[in-house]
Amino acid sequence: MNATVSPAKLGGTLNVVSSKSLSHRALIAAGLSEGECTLHNLLDSVDISATKDALRALGVSIDEDTVKGGRLQVETPIINAKESGSTLRFMIPIALTLGAPVTFTGEGRLAKRPLGPYAELFRDKAIYRPLSDDALPLLVKGPLKPGAFTLPGNISSQFISGLLFALPLLDGDSRITLSTPPESEGYIDLTLETLAAFGINVNKNDRTYHIPGNQTYKSRNMSIEGDYSQAAFFIVAALFSGEIALKNLNPRSKQGDKTIIDIVRAMGGRITYCETTATHTVFPGMTDATTIDLTQIPDLGPILMILAAASRGKTLFKGVSRLRYKESDRLAAMVENLDRLGVKTTQKDDTLLIDGTDTFKGGQTLDGFQDHRIVMALTVAALKADRPIMITGAEAINKSYPGFFKDFAALGGTVVFETT
């Protein structure tokens, strides 16, 4: 499906969609708990559906926002993680706590996204066998044994979170040690916060996590807060086109992508927060170039690059190589699309320099690369274009934010869809 987006003036109030990261984590913790949990404001997306199906394959009952956990058992020996890296990397260690074989499959680029850290860890601890030259399909069969696990910190935090979910269930104490400083550490903090909410104790000391065994997840009810990663698109849209009030964002959230607020303010953008109404308000205005390190916030990369492209001066991005291993090669995708929009970029090693411009070049078709964050970033870019822009593969938003175009239109955006 293609989406043609016209330049427009946005404005109004938006209830920010629930956090995908927290929805994954709350679902898994609820599924591992003994009892019934109600998860309010749980995100409805393709990735979250993949996690639900994975938990159901291990005997968890899920009915809308009600999750009934208990004793895990393999009821369906094949788990399709679809295109969800979180589902795959979180669920592999959990499946390894069981004694029956489980085969993981996936779709799109997921089969080629790296799983090397798990292959290295589980070589002597459990059966872990890729069934092809790609990472998937993958056969695993536990039981996983407690012990010491060493991982480099500059890998996806999802490997660390997956272990943190599984190790408390084992019959002895374990330890995770990071050999280098962690990247995307905010996501690990979200996992630790979720574990604590469900009664799991993890002791963190610098780069080491001590996990007592024989723990039990306690059932509880939880409300999922708004997603700063998704709010970022509307924050930049407001800077481009009109005042937008954002609700459902926790100002004290542990989401790493909350730093979008600080980055925009550092660039001269105006964002206020009203405690009484729990509302962030973003005002239109010009922004200035700065230096942005994406090491801890790779998901913000595409939309921050669009913001940089419309800012005064040259913005330097560091840590851009992490964008290559997502649903698409996001670095290459953004460089290609920025070039077509008339934006000059210079890529060198792990950096990208973007030279801001006043207006983007419209009247053309841009490739969404079947990547939800690329599609949403290009939609926002169209607000600054001199003519409408067509974006291919617009259905990719269903992965994380099926209601994106509906929310965009409700704020005054103009989108016309064309089935391909």
Steps between C-alpha positions, in 0.01 A plus 500: 500500500627845407417815696509846345553765766447869427654798680257609771464690825441272797357584840297356786529246780624142473486214749837341432485132411611251766867404522597202287804428716297496821216302339744220406650494848173519693349221289794269561518571874125448530525173308774377732304592813282269702148634474303750295621843390313782331711718272323827423589696185692209351621585151326330208757441225655222293806478727290474815281236335818300436587509870145400594514202263841399632370497856190305398731240342647452849164457671411858596135605466445850358155651447516865392662674801481203738802271533489173696843357565608202699720202428652528153488204265555463128156473342603609152859404409538766228508872586483753216650827625391667171725807466530571873856495628373558854273195484777277368778610731282518811337161445804286411637486858149452637447201269836365618372481859278213381597145413321466168626612158375827350567622147508875437418640158460855372419720205664779300849601609464336841648173371823685423520721807789387724453243776870428550510594871246228584680241285819575691334498843293188463758282321592318820182569699217374282414374156497793259502407132429722197330291233635696202778739407288785636425569866152350452347248516658415833450193719553535875457244775579556867511482784723804538728476804573789739849643504719782370421664166734752338385726218647801322305815583503631144246247377125538494366542852232244408746215566561628852128551564420150377739352756367726773148364443607133502776466760285572810298185414801266524583291806818686589657844498637657181712795400510707182820697441539752219856509369457849351272796586138433403331666202124572505525474879161666539336185368676290763372743762145447368545125543630539856210731584250245366665212685486694825132580443428127473698411813831392344822603673809583295805664658697722265860595576662705224505261198398190695148376569453249783183294458387273786335179383176334604307826475130530422338767287212656696181582313390864493305750295683765301425795272738549206631855460534688172787436259765772467636326188167554323435840656825614338334505156231739619748712694690565179173543306399773746833679458439498124134592481297588810440473875429147624414393857616148590338300779588163658876568520654431840751780573683267739507207261805276472455483122833592346327675210362756746821683414320629188371777728851607602634477145224720358548757774877499441427579135288797599159336475234595753331225704312566823353261755194570716488283813133579560382367164792257452554645154810573294439782251727545197507832316600564139834665442839482337769280652879517486760236426668308779690176563290190570629161618264218395687227688236478775202614288521333155121495450496880501750508214265537199279777642795691650667492159188659350511766771870562436432532129258786571720675758744786455859385459668160493396231749748226582363155588723252681439129556312460171625148421241352739229605255618245243357199684135591538194417288698659219848644471367825641822689445507423127123554474515846656806610301326398177174675587667814633695525176176481302349767725786730401694468825879472498649231721856385567556155645833402656572203725240505779380855430256680272508875434172657382492848347164663575279652234189720496269280292495137391461404136152351446312374197667158511475147638718398794577145612369408847722188493220302667616659827247659736736769630617598151138533381400716798810719471434565129137583578620776733753616240214554253373783721810699400495409131414737214262242351335172610716192554400139433641240742512132405425216741294718732342191660829445685361722779290203614812354657498752784234767447197396290316822587778734388335634184165529678661713772692701240176576312315588821756774561446642151730290287399414144566143386366317193554124476551294189501121496790355306 
